[in-house]
Amino acid sequence: MSKVKVIAAFRLTNGAYLGYHRHIHSALTEAGAEQLGLAELIEPYAKAIGEMENVINRPRAFQESRLIAQLDKSRDSYWKAIYRCLSHLSKMSANDALYPYALTAFTALKQFKGIQQHEYSRESEELKAALRVAAEPKVKEALAQLGLETLFNRLTIINSELRAIDVKRSTLIGQILAINDGRTTAEVRDNLKTLVQKIAARLDAMSELTEDTTRLELINNTITKINGITQQYRRIQAMKKSQGGKDATEENPTDTSPASPE
C-alpha cells in the first residue's frame, strides 16, 4: 500500500510553499474531507493556508524597510557633509566676514555630532531636534550666509519622508500581527508542516483500516495524487539546489519577524 509522501519544503520559497499546500488542499477537498477521514483537520489546514497567504504579502513591509535604509543612508551623507563643513568653517580666521556665522551655526549644532551613527529611529528624533535648532532665526540666517540652507532643506525633506515610511511600515506590521495572531513566518510555515504531516498520517491509517472498497479506492487515489504533487515540488527543490537558489529561510532570514501583510 502506498504511503503519503509529504515534503518539509525548507528550501521552497514562501510562494512555492504556499502553492504546494494549496495543491494538496485542493486534492483533499476534491475527494471530500469526510470520506477521507479528515473532517476535523481540513478546516485548520485551510486556515493555516490563509495565514501563509498573508505571509506572501510580506515584501510590502520589506520594501518599506529597503526605502528606509536608502533614505537613512542619504540623510547620513547630508548630515556628515553639513557637520564637517561647519566644523571646518568654525576654524577659519576670526577676521573672516563669515566667521561669526560659522561660529553661531557650529555652536548651536555641535551637540548633534555623530548622530548619523545612532540607530535610525533614535537618529530620526535627534535629527528632528537638530532641524528645529537650525530653524531658529539666528542659526537659519547663519546657515543661509554660509550657503548651507539648501542642504538643510533637503535634509528636512529626507527626514520627513523616512519618518512617514516608518509609520507606514509599522502599520503594515501591525496589520500582519492582527491577521496572523502575531505568528512569525517560521511559525506559520511550521504550523502548515505539522498539519500536513497529521493529514498524511491519517490518510495512511485510513488506507490500512478502511474495508469499504469504494472508499478505499478514493483514499488511495488521493494518496497517489498527493504523492504526485510532492514529487513535482521536490523537482522544484532539486532545481533550486542545482542553481544555488536561496532557502526559504534565506529569502526571509529564518524569519522570526511577524508574518506579513511580504
Secondary structure, DSSP 8 states (H G I E B T S, - for coil): ---------TTS-HHHHHHHHHHHHHHHHHH-HHHHT-HHHHHHHHHHHHHHHHHTTTHHHHHHHHHHHHHHHHHHHHHHHHHHHHHHHTTS-TTSTTHHHHHHHHHHHGGGTTGGGS-HHHHHHHHHHHHHHHTSHHHHHHHHHTT-HHHHHHHHHHHHHHHHHHHHHHHHHHHHHHHTTT-BHHHHHHHHHHHHHHHHHHHHHHHHH---HHHHHHHHHHHHHHHHHHHHHHHHHHHHHHTT---HHHHS-S--SB----
